[in-house]
Amino acid sequence: MKLPSLNAQILIAAVVGVLFGWLAHGGKHDTALYAASLVGTLFIDLLKMVLVPLVFCSIVVGIANLRQHQQMHRVWRYTLLFFISSMLVAIVIGLTASNLFKPGAGLHLAMFEGAIQQFEAKSMSLPDFFAGFLHGLFMNPFKALAEGQILAVVMFALLSGIALVMGGAQFDDLRGLFEQGLALCMRLVGWIMQLAPLGVAALLFKLVAQQDVAILQVLARFAAVVVGSTLLHGLLVLPLVLWLFTRRSPLWLWRGAREALVTAFATSSSSATLPVTLRCVTQHLHVKPEIAGFVIPLGATMNMDGTALYEAAAALFIAQLAGVDLNLAQQLVVCLTAMIAGMGAPGIPSAGMVTMVMVLQSVGLPAEAIAILLPIDRLLDTLRTTVNVEGDIVGSLVVQHMTAVGPRV
């Protein structure tokens, strides 16, 4: 009997994981939770194992191959323009929804005093964030590779790829070595993805089984605003942008990207999903490897539509809880800071909670109030990560179209 496709297996596994997690919610299922944690952690660790060499090789090869099309400068410009524009649109959606529905109105911070007292926020001023951000860009490449410092790996790979282009024929052998390294990484990704159905089911089972429903009910209004805003961006704005530039339908996009989107939802990590995303855009959506190898890894570290939207909406939510009325200028500060924080947030689960402190402090809100968001952050993180990855996929398609590098036949 022929097995369903990998996409179908992942979808079935996701449904099974959510269903069994819901049935197990509130009960004592230590053995099942341990097994799910073991399988889910193994799946993520396998993706992380191949992540750093894949990112490095894909960016180097992507930039080096752009030399053949004389498109490197155009790809750079359109990629950054798309990233900045899509994040700004996402932030405006989040701020608009929070202003319209005011999810924090009528609540009081006093009801969260216990949580705030137990949570010690990490202070991060704007100058400190910029200093740390720049320091994280330039560091010993071997240390960055060994420690998985993705942003530093991306920067070193960018410079290495540019050096290969500038060096011309004298680096042909080295270019070939990186191409073989990329092919090797993609082979490993293919093997790892055979475990994806088990990993996705285990991760979703653990997430649903352990979620605190009582606290979710208290924060349901804010969660609904964030979910609605994020879905609006992911289901309407990004597909509309894709259609305007490429005339491709949303169904075509979601069918080809389904594997990556489901993995992003289950792992809450755009970095861990990166190998799957690269596989989807090159094999299913027919993006040129040199375009995908540049846009997708860069987007996994810099293009965070869902994260930026969430952080902007959360800042207004906390301001409403504290009885603070942010004026237009202060909301513009939130907009800019959320975009910078989204770019600086690593692509790991709940990483946005660290940079969220910077967004709050930019308008004088108490950093400790971040504790209010902790109970629902993990759940919302799944959705915003999915939109982050969708933004990277749409970006690669738009950039390919704008630079006139046609799809493979």
C-alpha positions as CSV (number, residue, x, y, z in Angstrom):
1,M,0.0,0.0,0.0
2,K,1.3,3.4,-1.0
3,L,2.0,5.8,1.9
4,P,0.6,9.3,1.8
5,S,2.9,12.1,0.8
6,L,5.2,13.7,3.4
7,N,3.0,16.8,3.4
8,A,-0.1,14.7,4.1
9,Q,1.7,12.8,6.8
10,I,2.7,16.0,8.5
11,L,-0.9,17.3,8.4
12,I,-2.2,14.1,9.8
13,A,0.4,14.1,12.5
14,A,-0.4,17.7,13.5
15,V,-4.1,16.9,13.9
16,V,-3.3,13.7,15.9
17,G,-0.9,15.7,18.1
18,V,-3.5,18.4,18.9
19,L,-6.3,15.9,19.5
20,F,-4.4,13.7,21.9
21,G,-2.9,16.8,23.6
22,W,-6.4,18.1,24.2
23,L,-7.6,14.7,25.6
24,A,-4.5,14.6,27.9
25,H,-4.9,18.2,29.1
26,G,-5.1,18.5,32.9
27,G,-4.4,14.9,33.6
28,K,-1.3,13.0,34.9
29,H,0.5,11.7,31.8
30,D,4.1,12.0,32.8
31,T,5.3,9.1,30.7
32,A,3.5,10.4,27.5
33,L,4.8,13.9,28.1
34,Y,8.3,12.6,28.6
35,A,8.1,10.6,25.4
36,A,6.7,13.5,23.5
37,S,9.4,15.8,24.8
38,L,12.1,13.3,23.9
39,V,10.8,12.9,20.3
40,G,10.1,16.6,19.8
41,T,13.5,17.6,21.2
42,L,15.3,15.1,19.0
43,F,13.6,16.4,15.9
44,I,14.5,20.0,16.7
45,D,18.1,19.0,17.6
46,L,18.5,17.2,14.3
47,L,17.3,20.4,12.4
48,K,19.7,22.5,14.5
49,M,22.5,20.1,13.8
50,V,22.4,20.9,10.0
51,L,21.3,24.5,10.5
52,V,24.6,26.3,10.7
53,P,26.5,24.6,7.9
54,L,23.4,24.9,5.7
55,V,23.0,28.6,6.4
56,F,26.6,29.3,5.7
57,C,26.9,27.3,2.5
58,S,23.5,28.4,1.1
59,I,24.4,32.2,1.6
60,V,27.9,31.8,0.2
61,V,26.7,29.8,-2.8
62,G,23.7,32.1,-3.3
63,I,25.8,35.2,-3.5
64,A,28.5,33.6,-5.6
65,N,26.1,32.3,-8.1
66,L,24.4,35.7,-8.5
67,R,27.5,36.8,-10.3
68,Q,26.3,34.8,-13.3
69,H,23.2,36.9,-13.5
70,Q,24.8,40.2,-12.6
71,Q,21.9,40.6,-10.2
72,M,23.6,40.8,-6.8
73,H,23.0,44.5,-6.1
74,R,19.4,44.3,-7.3
75,V,18.7,41.2,-5.1
76,W,20.2,43.0,-2.1
77,R,18.1,46.1,-2.6
78,Y,14.8,44.3,-3.3
79,T,15.3,41.9,-0.4
80,L,15.9,44.6,2.2
81,L,13.1,46.8,0.7
82,F,10.7,43.9,1.0
83,F,11.7,42.9,4.5
84,I,11.4,46.5,5.8
85,S,8.1,47.2,4.0
86,S,6.4,43.9,5.1
87,M,7.4,44.4,8.7
88,L,6.1,48.0,8.7
89,V,2.8,46.8,7.3
90,A,2.6,44.1,10.0
91,I,3.3,46.6,12.8
92,V,0.7,49.0,11.5
93,I,-1.9,46.2,11.5
94,G,-1.0,45.3,15.1
95,L,-1.2,48.8,16.3
96,T,-4.4,49.6,14.5
97,A,-6.1,46.5,15.9
98,S,-5.0,47.3,19.4
99,N,-6.3,50.9,19.1
100,L,-9.6,49.7,17.7
101,F,-10.4,46.8,20.1
102,K,-8.4,48.0,23.2
103,P,-7.9,44.5,24.6
104,G,-6.4,45.8,27.8
105,A,-9.3,48.1,28.6
106,G,-11.2,47.3,31.8
107,L,-8.4,45.1,33.2
108,H,-6.0,46.1,36.0
109,L,-2.3,45.2,36.6
110,A,-3.2,44.4,40.2
111,M,-4.6,41.1,39.2
112,F,-1.2,40.1,37.8
113,E,0.9,41.4,40.7
114,G,1.9,37.9,41.8
115,A,3.2,37.0,38.4
116,I,5.1,40.3,38.1
117,Q,6.7,39.8,41.5
118,Q,7.9,36.3,40.5
119,F,9.3,37.4,37.2
120,E,12.7,39.1,36.9
121,A,12.8,41.1,33.7
122,K,16.1,41.5,31.9
123,S,16.7,45.2,31.4
124,M,17.8,46.2,27.9
125,S,18.0,49.9,26.9
126,L,18.0,51.0,23.3
127,P,21.7,51.9,23.3
128,D,22.5,48.5,24.9
129,F,20.4,46.8,22.3
130,F,22.2,48.5,19.4
131,A,25.6,47.8,21.0
132,G,24.7,44.1,21.5
133,F,23.2,43.9,18.0
134,L,26.3,45.2,16.3
135,H,28.6,43.2,18.5
136,G,26.7,40.1,17.5
137,L,27.2,40.8,13.8
138,F,31.0,40.7,13.8
139,M,32.7,38.1,15.8
140,N,35.2,35.2,15.4
141,P,33.6,33.1,12.6
142,F,34.8,29.8,14.2
143,K,33.2,30.8,17.5
144,A,30.0,31.8,15.7
145,L,29.9,28.5,13.8
146,A,30.6,26.5,16.9
147,E,28.1,28.3,19.1
148,G,25.4,28.6,16.5
149,Q,25.4,32.4,16.5
150,I,23.3,32.7,13.4
151,L,23.4,36.4,12.9
152,A,27.2,36.4,13.0
153,V,27.3,33.3,10.7
154,V,25.0,35.2,8.2
155,M,27.3,38.2,8.2
156,F,30.5,36.2,7.7
157,A,28.8,34.2,4.9
158,L,27.7,37.4,3.2
159,L,31.2,38.8,3.3
160,S,32.6,35.5,2.1
161,G,30.2,35.3,-0.8
162,I,31.0,38.8,-1.9
163,A,34.7,38.0,-1.7
164,L,34.2,35.0,-3.9
165,V,32.4,37.2,-6.4
166,M,35.1,39.8,-6.3
167,G,37.9,37.2,-6.6
168,G,36.5,35.8,-9.8
169,A,38.0,32.6,-11.3
170,Q,40.8,32.2,-8.7
171,F,38.1,31.0,-6.2
172,D,36.3,28.6,-8.5
173,D,37.6,25.5,-6.6
174,L,36.4,27.0,-3.3
175,R,33.1,27.9,-4.9
176,G,32.7,24.3,-6.0
177,L,33.5,23.0,-2.5
178,F,30.7,25.2,-1.0
179,E,28.3,23.9,-3.6
180,Q,29.1,20.4,-2.7
181,G,28.7,21.3,1.0
182,L,25.2,22.7,0.3
183,A,24.2,19.6,-1.6
184,L,25.4,17.4,1.3
185,C,23.3,19.5,3.8
186,M,20.2,19.2,1.6
187,R,20.7,15.5,1.5
188,L,20.8,15.4,5.3
189,V,17.7,17.6,5.4
190,G,15.8,15.0,3.3
191,W,16.7,12.3,5.8
192,I,15.7,14.4,8.8
193,M,12.4,15.3,7.2
194,Q,11.4,11.6,7.2
195,L,11.0,12.1,11.0
196,A,9.0,15.3,10.7
197,P,5.5,13.6,11.2
198,L,6.6,12.1,14.5
199,G,8.4,15.3,15.6
200,V,5.4,17.6,14.7
201,A,2.9,15.3,16.5
202,A,5.0,15.1,19.7
203,L,5.6,18.9,19.8
204,L,1.9,19.8,19.4
205,F,0.9,17.1,21.9
206,K,3.2,18.6,24.5
207,L,2.1,22.2,23.8
208,V,-1.6,21.5,24.0
209,A,-1.4,19.2,27.0
210,Q,0.6,21.6,29.1
211,Q,-1.2,24.9,28.3
212,D,-2.9,26.7,31.2
213,V,-6.4,27.2,30.0
214,A,-7.5,29.2,33.1
215,I,-4.9,31.9,32.4
216,L,-5.7,31.8,28.7
217,Q,-9.3,32.7,29.5
218,V,-8.2,35.9,31.3
219,L,-6.1,37.0,28.3
220,A,-8.5,35.7,25.7
221,R,-9.3,39.2,24.4
222,F,-5.7,40.1,23.8
223,A,-5.0,36.7,22.3
224,A,-8.0,37.1,19.9
225,V,-6.7,40.5,18.7
226,V,-3.2,39.2,18.1
227,V,-4.5,36.0,16.4
228,G,-6.9,38.0,14.2
229,S,-4.2,40.6,13.3
230,T,-1.6,37.9,12.5
231,L,-4.1,35.9,10.4
232,L,-5.0,39.1,8.5
233,H,-1.4,39.6,7.6
234,G,-0.7,36.0,6.8
235,L,-3.9,35.2,5.0
236,L,-4.6,38.5,3.2
237,V,-1.7,40.9,3.1
238,L,1.2,38.6,2.2
239,P,-0.8,36.6,-0.4
240,L,-2.1,39.9,-1.9
241,V,1.5,41.2,-2.2
242,L,2.5,37.9,-3.9
243,W,-0.5,38.2,-6.4
244,L,0.2,41.8,-7.2
245,F,3.8,41.1,-8.1
246,T,3.7,37.5,-9.5
247,R,0.0,36.8,-10.2
248,R,0.4,33.6,-8.2
249,S,-2.7,32.5,-6.2
250,P,-2.7,32.0,-2.4
251,L,-3.6,28.3,-2.9
252,W,-0.5,27.8,-5.0
253,L,1.6,29.4,-2.3
254,W,0.1,27.5,0.6
255,R,0.2,24.2,-1.2
256,G,3.9,24.5,-2.0
257,A,4.8,26.0,1.4
258,R,2.6,23.7,3.5
259,E,5.5,21.6,4.7
260,A,7.4,24.6,6.0
261,L,4.4,26.4,7.5
262,V,3.3,23.3,9.5
263,T,6.9,22.8,10.7
264,A,7.1,26.4,11.7
265,F,3.8,26.2,13.6
266,A,5.0,23.1,15.5
267,T,8.6,24.2,16.3
268,S,8.0,28.0,16.8
269,S,11.4,28.5,15.4
270,S,12.1,30.0,12.0
271,S,15.7,29.0,12.3
272,A,14.9,25.4,13.0
273,T,12.4,25.5,10.1
274,L,15.0,27.0,7.7
275,P,16.1,23.7,6.1
276,V,12.5,22.8,5.4
277,T,11.8,26.3,4.1
278,L,14.7,26.1,1.6
279,R,13.5,22.7,0.5
280,C,9.9,24.0,-0.2
281,V,10.9,27.2,-2.1
282,T,13.4,25.5,-4.3
283,Q,11.6,22.2,-5.0
284,H,7.9,23.1,-4.7
285,L,7.8,26.8,-5.6
286,H,10.6,26.7,-8.1
287,V,12.7,29.6,-6.7
288,K,16.2,29.6,-8.1
289,P,18.7,28.2,-5.5
290,E,20.9,31.3,-5.6
291,I,17.9,33.5,-4.8
292,A,16.5,31.2,-2.1
293,G,19.9,30.6,-0.6
294,F,20.3,34.4,-0.1
295,V,16.7,35.5,0.8
296,I,15.6,32.7,3.1
297,P,18.5,32.5,5.5
298,L,18.6,36.3,5.7
299,G,14.9,36.4,6.3
300,A,15.1,33.8,9.1
301,T,17.2,36.3,11.1
302,M,15.9,39.7,9.9
303,N,12.4,39.4,8.5
304,M,10.0,38.8,11.4
305,D,6.6,40.1,10.4
306,G,4.7,38.1,13.0
307,T,7.1,38.9,15.8
308,A,7.1,42.7,15.1
309,L,3.3,42.7,14.9
310,Y,3.0,40.9,18.2
311,E,5.5,43.1,20.0
312,A,3.8,46.3,18.9
313,A,0.3,45.0,19.8
314,A,1.6,43.8,23.2
315,A,3.1,47.2,24.0
316,L,-0.3,48.9,23.5
317,F,-2.0,46.1,25.5
318,I,0.3,46.6,28.5
319,A,-0.1,50.4,28.2
320,Q,-3.9,49.9,28.4
321,L,-3.5,47.7,31.5
322,A,-1.3,50.3,33.1
323,G,-3.8,53.1,32.2
324,V,-1.2,54.8,30.0
325,D,-2.5,56.5,26.8
326,L,0.2,56.4,24.2
327,N,0.1,59.3,21.8
328,L,0.9,59.1,18.0
329,A,4.5,60.0,18.5
330,Q,5.0,57.3,21.2
331,Q,3.3,54.8,18.9
332,L,5.7,55.7,16.1
333,V,8.5,55.0,18.6
334,V,6.9,51.6,19.3
335,C,6.6,51.0,15.6
336,L,10.3,51.7,14.9
337,T,11.5,49.8,18.0
338,A,9.4,46.8,17.3
339,M,10.9,46.6,13.8
340,I,14.4,46.8,15.1
341,A,13.6,44.3,17.8
342,G,12.0,41.9,15.3
343,M,15.2,42.1,13.2
344,G,17.4,41.4,16.2
345,A,15.3,38.6,17.7
346,P,16.9,35.1,17.0
347,G,14.7,32.6,15.3
348,I,14.1,30.4,18.4
349,P,10.9,29.8,20.4
350,S,9.8,32.8,22.5
351,A,13.0,34.8,21.6
352,G,10.8,37.9,21.1
353,M,10.2,38.0,24.8
354,V,13.7,39.3,25.4
355,T,13.5,42.1,22.8
356,M,10.0,42.8,24.0
357,V,11.5,44.5,27.1
358,M,13.2,47.0,24.8
359,V,9.9,47.8,23.1
360,L,8.3,48.5,26.4
361,Q,11.1,50.6,27.7
362,S,11.2,52.7,24.6
363,V,7.9,54.4,25.7
364,G,8.5,54.2,29.5
365,L,6.3,51.1,30.2
366,P,7.4,48.8,33.1
367,A,9.6,46.0,31.8
368,E,8.2,43.7,34.5
369,A,4.8,43.7,32.8
370,I,6.2,41.3,30.3
371,A,5.3,38.6,32.9
372,I,1.6,39.2,31.9
373,L,2.3,37.8,28.5
374,L,4.2,34.7,29.5
375,P,1.2,32.4,29.9
376,I,0.1,32.9,26.3
377,D,3.4,33.7,24.6
378,R,4.2,30.1,23.7
379,L,0.9,29.6,22.1
380,L,0.9,32.8,20.1
381,D,4.5,32.1,19.2
382,T,3.4,29.2,17.0
383,L,1.2,31.5,14.8
384,R,3.6,34.4,14.6
385,T,6.5,32.1,13.6
386,T,4.4,30.6,10.9
387,V,3.8,34.1,9.5
388,N,7.5,34.9,9.8
389,V,8.3,31.9,7.6
390,E,5.5,32.8,5.2
391,G,7.0,36.3,4.8
392,D,10.4,34.8,4.0
393,I,8.8,32.5,1.3
394,V,6.8,35.3,-0.3
395,G,9.9,37.5,-0.1
396,S,11.9,35.0,-2.1
397,L,9.2,34.8,-4.8
398,V,8.8,38.5,-5.1
399,V,12.6,39.1,-5.2
400,Q,13.0,36.5,-7.9
401,H,10.3,38.2,-10.0
402,M,11.6,41.7,-9.4
403,T,15.2,40.7,-10.4
404,A,13.9,38.9,-13.5
405,V,15.6,35.6,-12.5
406,G,13.0,33.3,-13.8
407,P,11.9,30.0,-12.2
408,R,13.4,26.7,-13.1
409,V,11.8,24.7,-15.8
